[in-house]
Amino acid sequence: MFSVLDEPSFRQRVSKLSVKEYHHLGEFNEDGKRTELIRGIVIEKLSKSPLHCTIASILQRIMTPRVPLGFCLRRDDPLMLRDSEPEPDIAIVVGDDEDYMHAHPGTAALAVEVAVTTQEGDRAMAEIYAEAGVQEYWIIVPRERLIEVYLHPEGSRYREMRTFTRDEEITSQSVPGLRLALAELFAALD
């Protein structure tokens, strides 16, 4: 299907916003829908399926007690980047919750997205996260029971991508002591 924004003559006329300008818009667009800023463009957030919400909740429950001192887990909260303000399903950032009372984190040690219907879009986000210095990026694909792990950001890409399947365990390279057995995360799906 043809999208008018795929046409270069239209695409170059898109009026982009800075992160600061985006903050003045409020949390919802004029239709009352939640938004996020991606590459200076206000994007409506997709609704979340029950599977998406369940996997994100299970992940939060598993990870929270495993987050070491000096880090905090944030769920569906913004990261304030150069030209984007995505809201990853889970982000583990350096510091305590209180450190972010006046400004959202500008990066994360680990960002996690649950991809039930958004796998390609979440893969495209790797570029934005790498540019922001997010040390590790996970894409959870529940239906396939796997996690794509992106490591070693360099410019606008990650130098390494590994895929972990149901019977494996991930040891985070950016959050000390954080481990996740995929069987534990995906047990509810069996």
C-alpha positions in Angstrom: 0.0 0.0 0.0 1.3 3.4 -1.0 2.0 5.8 1.9 2.2 9.5 1.2 5.2 9.7 3.6 7.1 7.3 1.4 7.1 9.9 -1.4 10.3 12.0 -1.0 8.6 15.3 -2.0 6.1 14.9 0.9 8.6 13.4 3.3 10.9 16.4 3.1 8.0 18.7 4.1 7.2 16.9 7.3 7.4 19.4 10.1 9.7 17.8 12.7 9.7 18.6 16.4 12.5 18.8 18.9 12.2 16.8 22.1 11.7 20.1 23.9 8.8 21.1 21.6 7.3 17.6 22.0 7.2 18.0 25.7 4.9 21.0 25.3 2.3 18.9 23.4 1.2 16.9 26.4 0.8 13.1 26.8 -2.0 12.6 24.3 -2.6 13.8 20.7 -5.8 15.8 19.7 -7.7 12.5 19.3 -6.8 11.4 22.9 -4.3 8.8 21.7 -0.9 8.3 23.4 2.1 9.2 21.3 5.9 9.0 21.3 8.5 11.0 19.4 10.6 9.1 16.8 13.1 11.0 14.7 11.3 14.3 15.3 7.9 12.9 14.2 5.0 12.4 16.6 3.8 8.7 16.3 0.6 7.3 17.8 1.4 4.4 20.1 -0.1 1.1 19.1 -2.5 -0.7 21.4 -1.0 -3.6 23.3 -2.3 -7.1 23.0 -3.0 -9.2 26.1 0.1 -11.4 25.1 2.3 -8.3 25.0 1.1 -7.0 28.3 1.5 -10.4 30.0 5.0 -11.0 28.7 6.0 -7.4 29.8 4.5 -8.0 33.3 6.2 -11.4 33.7 9.5 -9.9 32.6 9.2 -7.0 35.0 8.3 -9.4 37.9 11.4 -11.6 37.0 13.8 -8.8 36.5 13.0 -6.4 39.3 14.6 -8.3 42.2 17.6 -9.0 40.0 18.4 -5.4 39.2 21.6 -4.5 41.2 22.1 -1.5 43.4 23.0 1.6 41.3 20.4 0.7 38.6 16.6 1.0 38.4 14.0 -0.7 36.2 11.5 1.5 34.4 8.5 0.2 32.5 6.9 2.1 29.6 8.7 5.2 30.6 10.4 7.6 28.2 14.1 7.8 27.3 14.9 11.4 26.2 17.2 11.0 23.3 18.6 13.5 20.7 15.6 13.5 18.3 13.4 10.8 19.8 11.6 9.9 23.0 10.7 6.2 22.8 9.0 4.4 25.7 10.6 0.9 25.8 8.6 -1.8 27.5 11.4 -2.2 30.0 14.5 0.0 30.5 17.2 -0.5 33.1 19.0 2.7 33.7 21.9 3.8 35.9 20.9 5.5 39.1 17.8 5.5 41.3 14.2 6.5 40.5 14.7 9.7 42.3 17.5 10.7 39.9 14.8 11.1 37.2 12.3 13.4 38.9 13.2 16.4 36.7 14.3 14.8 33.4 14.0 11.4 31.7 17.1 9.3 31.3 19.1 10.1 28.2 20.2 6.5 27.7 19.9 3.1 29.3 22.1 0.2 30.2 19.4 -2.1 28.8 16.3 -1.4 26.7 13.7 -4.2 26.1 10.8 -4.3 23.6 8.2 -7.0 23.4 7.4 -7.7 19.7 4.1 -9.4 19.2 3.2 -7.6 16.0 6.0 -5.0 15.8 9.2 -7.0 15.1 10.4 -5.0 12.1 9.6 -1.7 13.8 11.4 -2.8 16.9 14.4 -3.9 14.8 14.5 -0.4 13.2 14.6 1.1 16.7 18.0 -0.5 17.2 19.5 2.4 15.2 18.0 5.0 17.6 19.0 3.0 20.7 22.6 2.5 19.4 23.0 6.2 18.6 21.9 7.0 22.2 24.5 4.7 23.6 22.0 2.1 25.0 24.5 -0.6 25.8 22.2 -3.6 25.2 18.9 -3.9 23.4 16.6 -7.0 23.6 13.7 -7.7 21.4 11.4 -10.4 22.9 9.5 -12.4 20.3 7.0 -14.4 22.3 5.3 -16.4 19.6 8.7 -17.7 18.4 9.9 -18.0 22.0 13.2 -16.2 21.3 15.0 -13.0 22.2 17.3 -11.0 19.9 20.1 -9.4 21.8 21.9 -6.4 20.3 25.3 -5.6 21.8 28.2 -3.1 21.5 26.7 0.1 20.1 28.8 1.9 17.6 27.4 5.0 15.9 24.0 4.0 14.6 24.3 0.3 14.8 25.1 -2.6 17.1 28.2 -4.5 16.2 26.8 -7.8 17.5 23.3 -9.5 17.4 22.7 -12.8 18.9 19.5 -14.9 19.1 18.6 -16.8 22.2 15.9 -19.6 22.2 13.6 -21.1 24.8 16.2 -23.4 26.4 18.9 -20.8 26.8 19.9 -18.2 29.4 20.9 -14.6 28.8 23.5 -13.0 31.0 23.4 -9.2 30.5 26.6 -7.6 29.5 25.6 -4.2 30.7 23.7 -4.9 34.0 26.0 -6.8 36.4 24.5 -10.1 37.7 21.4 -9.8 35.6 20.5 -13.2 34.1 17.3 -14.4 32.4 16.4 -18.0 31.7 14.0 -17.9 28.7 12.2 -21.0 29.9 11.2 -19.0 33.0 9.9 -16.1 30.9 8.0 -18.3 28.3 6.7 -20.9 30.8 3.2 -19.4 30.7 3.0 -19.9 26.9 3.5 -23.7 27.1 
